[in-house]
Amino acid sequence: MQKNTATILDQTDLKILDILQREARLDVKQIGARVHKSPAAAQERIRKLQEQGYIQRYIAVLDRKLMGRPTLMITLVKLNRHAAQTLRDFPAYMYSLPFRGV
């Protein structure tokens, strides 16, 4: 539930966001201790950060080697034509190449 009223983040908010990005499974007691706030105060700040849209979701970072995908490549593809048929054929063409994605 994102609101359009963004607030200026203080150092405590920034520290909470940093902690959550690194260790989102910490409980509010641990987060509060790291930012020198009570668990209730830390929970309230996290709630506000969620409501304001700073925290969109919590995710798991998977081990690519264990998942059988040890290499991550990000590639920019520029097409000469953007015709509907070209766009429909593109995924099949990519999968026909020797190195392909998931």
Backbone bond lengths (Angstrom), bond angles and torsions (degrees), N, CA, C in turn:
res aa  C-N    CA-C-N  psi(-1)  N-CA   C-N-CA  omega(-1)  CA-C   N-CA-C  phi
1 M - - - 1.446 - - 1.524 107.47 -
2 Q 1.319 116.56 91.30 1.454 122.36 -176.06 1.521 110.90 -92.94
3 K 1.325 115.37 131.76 1.456 121.17 176.49 1.519 108.81 -101.99
4 N 1.309 116.55 156.66 1.458 121.22 179.46 1.519 112.93 -83.74
5 T 1.303 118.16 -1.56 1.458 121.30 -176.89 1.525 109.79 -97.59
6 A 1.322 116.28 86.12 1.457 120.99 178.19 1.521 108.90 -77.55
7 T 1.304 115.41 141.46 1.461 120.21 177.93 1.520 109.04 -108.27
8 I 1.310 115.94 163.41 1.456 120.76 175.80 1.521 107.35 -77.30
9 L 1.309 115.57 129.47 1.459 120.61 -179.02 1.522 110.24 -83.12
10 D 1.332 115.55 135.52 1.453 118.75 174.88 1.533 109.40 -92.62
11 Q 1.311 116.65 -179.87 1.465 121.05 -176.54 1.530 112.01 -62.41
12 T 1.327 117.47 -34.39 1.467 120.54 178.69 1.519 110.36 -66.70
13 D 1.333 117.50 -44.33 1.462 120.68 177.72 1.529 110.48 -60.10
14 L 1.327 116.37 -45.23 1.457 120.52 -179.97 1.531 111.47 -62.19
15 K 1.323 116.56 -39.17 1.467 120.89 178.60 1.530 110.00 -66.52
16 I 1.326 117.53 -41.26 1.465 120.96 177.76 1.525 110.14 -61.49
17 L 1.328 117.55 -44.47 1.460 120.78 178.79 1.527 111.16 -62.47
18 D 1.318 116.49 -40.12 1.463 120.77 177.86 1.530 110.68 -63.19
19 I 1.310 116.56 -44.26 1.472 121.22 178.71 1.519 110.51 -61.51
20 L 1.326 116.64 -47.05 1.465 120.19 -178.18 1.524 112.10 -65.50
21 Q 1.328 117.67 -34.38 1.462 119.45 177.61 1.519 111.30 -65.84
22 R 1.315 117.38 -31.99 1.458 121.15 -177.75 1.532 112.44 -89.74
23 E 1.330 116.62 -36.34 1.465 121.00 -173.52 1.525 110.13 -145.65
24 A 1.311 117.51 71.17 1.460 121.90 -173.92 1.525 113.47 -66.36
25 R 1.312 118.35 -14.28 1.466 120.63 -178.63 1.527 113.70 -87.50
26 L 1.316 117.77 -1.67 1.465 119.08 176.59 1.520 109.27 -63.67
27 D 1.328 116.04 145.57 1.464 117.92 176.83 1.529 109.58 -85.11
28 V 1.321 115.96 167.55 1.475 119.76 -174.43 1.524 112.44 -64.51
29 K 1.313 117.82 -25.88 1.457 119.95 177.10 1.525 110.05 -64.96
30 Q 1.334 116.78 -43.78 1.461 121.03 179.09 1.529 111.31 -68.67
31 I 1.322 116.08 -41.48 1.463 119.55 178.32 1.522 110.04 -63.64
32 G 1.321 116.32 -46.31 1.459 120.53 178.47 1.520 112.44 -57.18
33 A 1.333 116.87 -42.49 1.464 120.55 179.18 1.529 110.92 -62.20
34 R 1.311 117.16 -38.42 1.466 120.61 -178.55 1.524 113.08 -70.84
35 V 1.334 116.51 -26.14 1.475 119.62 179.37 1.522 111.89 -107.71
36 H 1.330 116.32 9.13 1.462 122.90 177.08 1.530 112.19 60.94
37 K 1.335 115.02 44.33 1.470 121.95 176.88 1.523 108.28 -130.32
38 S 1.312 116.42 158.97 1.462 120.15 175.22 1.529 109.18 -69.01
39 P 1.327 117.15 158.47 1.466 118.86 176.18 1.529 112.30 -56.19
40 A 1.324 117.23 -39.12 1.468 120.51 179.94 1.528 110.92 -64.04
41 A 1.324 117.06 -42.33 1.472 120.79 179.36 1.528 110.58 -66.86
42 A 1.335 116.85 -39.91 1.465 120.28 178.00 1.526 110.37 -65.08
43 Q 1.324 116.81 -42.13 1.463 120.69 179.37 1.526 110.87 -63.10
44 E 1.309 117.63 -40.87 1.461 121.57 179.18 1.531 111.02 -64.36
45 R 1.324 116.70 -41.21 1.465 119.90 177.88 1.524 110.85 -64.77
46 I 1.321 117.29 -42.58 1.470 121.36 178.89 1.525 109.58 -62.39
47 R 1.329 116.98 -42.81 1.464 120.86 178.88 1.528 110.63 -59.76
48 K 1.327 116.51 -45.12 1.467 120.24 179.75 1.528 111.49 -65.18
49 L 1.330 116.83 -39.63 1.459 120.38 178.36 1.532 110.80 -63.54
50 Q 1.322 116.42 -35.88 1.463 120.61 176.41 1.528 110.44 -68.39
51 E 1.311 116.71 -48.01 1.466 121.13 -179.01 1.525 111.98 -60.72
52 Q 1.330 116.76 -36.75 1.458 121.19 -178.39 1.530 112.13 -81.61
53 G 1.320 117.04 -4.23 1.457 120.78 175.77 1.519 115.54 89.76
54 Y 1.329 118.11 1.49 1.462 119.82 177.74 1.527 110.58 -66.34
55 I 1.313 116.93 -36.61 1.465 122.14 175.08 1.517 106.28 -106.20
56 Q 1.317 116.29 113.81 1.460 120.39 -177.27 1.526 112.06 -92.73
57 R 1.328 116.65 -38.09 1.463 120.26 -179.29 1.520 108.93 -167.41
58 Y 1.309 115.69 168.93 1.455 122.65 175.21 1.526 106.54 -113.42
59 I 1.338 116.61 132.85 1.456 119.95 -176.75 1.526 110.53 -131.66
60 A 1.325 115.39 166.03 1.461 121.65 174.56 1.517 108.72 -103.43
61 V 1.320 117.01 137.51 1.454 122.14 174.61 1.528 106.26 -98.30
62 L 1.315 115.49 116.09 1.453 120.95 -175.25 1.520 111.65 -86.85
63 D 1.315 116.07 152.27 1.453 121.87 175.18 1.522 107.83 -79.83
64 R 1.327 117.07 111.25 1.468 121.53 -174.83 1.526 111.87 -62.43
65 K 1.330 118.99 -37.46 1.466 120.65 179.57 1.521 110.96 -64.51
66 L 1.324 116.54 -45.75 1.466 119.54 179.31 1.521 111.55 -64.67
67 M 1.323 116.98 -29.50 1.462 121.55 178.95 1.529 112.10 -81.09
68 G 1.332 117.24 -3.33 1.451 120.34 -179.69 1.517 113.39 81.16
69 R 1.315 117.59 16.70 1.470 123.34 179.02 1.524 108.81 -130.65
70 P 1.370 117.28 70.20 1.469 118.75 -173.65 1.518 115.30 -69.69
71 T 1.316 118.66 -17.32 1.460 120.93 -177.11 1.523 110.31 -114.61
72 L 1.303 116.13 133.73 1.458 121.71 175.40 1.517 107.74 -113.48
73 M 1.324 115.96 124.88 1.459 120.53 177.06 1.518 108.78 -122.32
74 I 1.302 114.72 137.62 1.452 120.67 173.36 1.525 105.67 -116.98
75 T 1.308 115.62 122.89 1.456 120.69 -173.19 1.516 110.32 -127.13
76 L 1.314 115.52 141.56 1.456 121.69 173.56 1.518 107.66 -99.12
77 V 1.308 116.62 127.25 1.453 121.61 179.22 1.520 107.80 -115.53
78 K 1.327 115.16 129.18 1.457 120.42 177.98 1.525 107.42 -116.03
79 L 1.325 115.98 119.73 1.461 121.15 -179.31 1.524 110.04 -91.85
80 N 1.327 115.65 144.38 1.463 120.38 176.08 1.520 111.28 -75.68
81 R 1.336 115.11 -31.02 1.462 120.03 -179.84 1.529 108.94 -129.05
82 H 1.305 116.30 146.41 1.458 121.37 178.49 1.528 110.98 -116.81
83 A 1.304 116.17 28.68 1.459 120.61 178.34 1.522 108.82 -66.20
84 A 1.308 116.73 152.05 1.470 122.11 -177.48 1.527 111.39 -54.95
85 Q 1.319 117.75 -42.77 1.469 120.69 -178.50 1.528 111.17 -65.89
86 T 1.327 117.31 -38.93 1.465 120.93 177.40 1.520 110.32 -60.61
87 L 1.312 116.84 -44.68 1.468 120.84 179.59 1.519 111.48 -66.22
88 R 1.339 117.93 -36.13 1.468 120.66 177.58 1.532 111.17 -68.42
89 D 1.334 117.23 -36.28 1.466 121.82 -177.36 1.527 113.14 -79.10
90 F 1.310 117.12 -19.50 1.467 121.37 -172.75 1.536 113.80 -57.71
91 P 1.338 120.84 -48.85 1.471 119.22 -179.36 1.534 112.78 -58.68
92 A 1.322 118.15 -42.84 1.460 121.05 179.61 1.532 110.32 -63.10
93 Y 1.313 116.44 -40.42 1.459 120.07 177.86 1.531 110.49 -61.72
94 M 1.323 117.76 -45.45 1.464 121.11 -179.60 1.525 111.14 -60.87
95 Y 1.328 117.07 -40.91 1.462 120.09 179.80 1.525 112.26 -71.49
96 S 1.329 118.28 -15.80 1.463 120.68 178.11 1.534 111.67 -82.22
97 L 1.328 117.49 -12.71 1.466 121.10 -178.71 1.535 110.16 -75.20
98 P 1.355 117.02 155.22 1.477 120.22 -178.02 1.535 113.67 -58.98
99 F 1.326 118.49 -38.84 1.464 121.71 177.47 1.504 107.25 -110.87
100 R 1.317 116.18 122.04 1.454 117.99 -176.43 1.526 110.64 -136.20
101 G 1.324 113.86 164.58 1.459 121.28 -178.51 1.504 111.90 -82.68
102 V 1.308 114.07 -167.87 1.471 121.38 -178.20 1.493 110.29 -67.15
